Amino acid sequence: MLIGYIRLSNYEKLSLEECESALLRQGVRKIYSDIVCCKDDYRPGLKSLFNYLREGDVILVEDFHRLANGIKDFLMIMEVFKDKRVDLKSLKEGFDTTTPDGYHVLEILYKLLEYEKQMAKDRQLIGYFEAMKEGKLPGRKSAMIDAELFGKLEDEFSKGRITRKMMSEELGVSISTIRKYEKLRDDAVKIVDSSDDAE
């Protein structure tokens, strides 16, 4: 069964009737819709669509924007469609998961999302690294670490001359804070080094 769905923002000039007409001309037999505001993306129509779907159904949208708010939202919806064993077609993009090309595009979108997540994580670690060079552990104002002193104590520790407890007392922070500092620093340094190698 061909089913239409429309996600329309309340500030758009385009009317719901115009969107419905575009889908009806394509032969849809049922249409679900939601009118959302910029601050609230609650979509009871989409939820009703999920409940109505049966294996073999095909959902038709005018374009990706009429279905989802960004790649992450789109892929979350596609996971539901996949579980329901239904397909998606988009008129504007020519996207069609009933074809091999459609699934290929979907795989690319999944990879883009993973890449986006990794980039965000890397940027956060680089931020930690920059903050560490100023002698503090990000996220906790009370957990200040003197980077220069830490380096000297770490060297002494590696040579077996002092213990972790002695480092902790000298730095004025807990042993767990020292370990967290080391992990964040090491992760950030790896990212910086890999970026330099890429250049």
C-alpha angles and dihedrals in degrees: 000000000000110000127183129216130190129190109190128180116226092232095057120107092216112098126228089238091058091051092047091051091055091055096041089057087061092057103257114166098200134022131202121191145179131196107206134184124224094253098044125046096180107147117187089168091060090048090052089050091053090052093048098049121111130188111282096026119134121215116211123201130176091231139336092269089062089059109036146013102234137332096291092053091044093053092047089055091046089055089059091048090050092051090048090049093235132133136229131221126187119195100203098046095035087232115163125168090194086076130065090240090057093055090046090056089048091054090051091053091052090052091048091054092051090048090050091052092049092048090052090050092048092050090052092051091047087054090053090049093053091048091050090057086061089055104255139103110239118242098026121070091189094057101074117167126191101226094202093049091044090055092052093047092046089054090051091048092051089054091052095245096120137024131234089255091056090050089050093051093046094049095040095231135103124269090245089056090052091052092047090050091051093049095048091046094049093048092048093048090052091054092048091048093048090050090052091049091051090055 
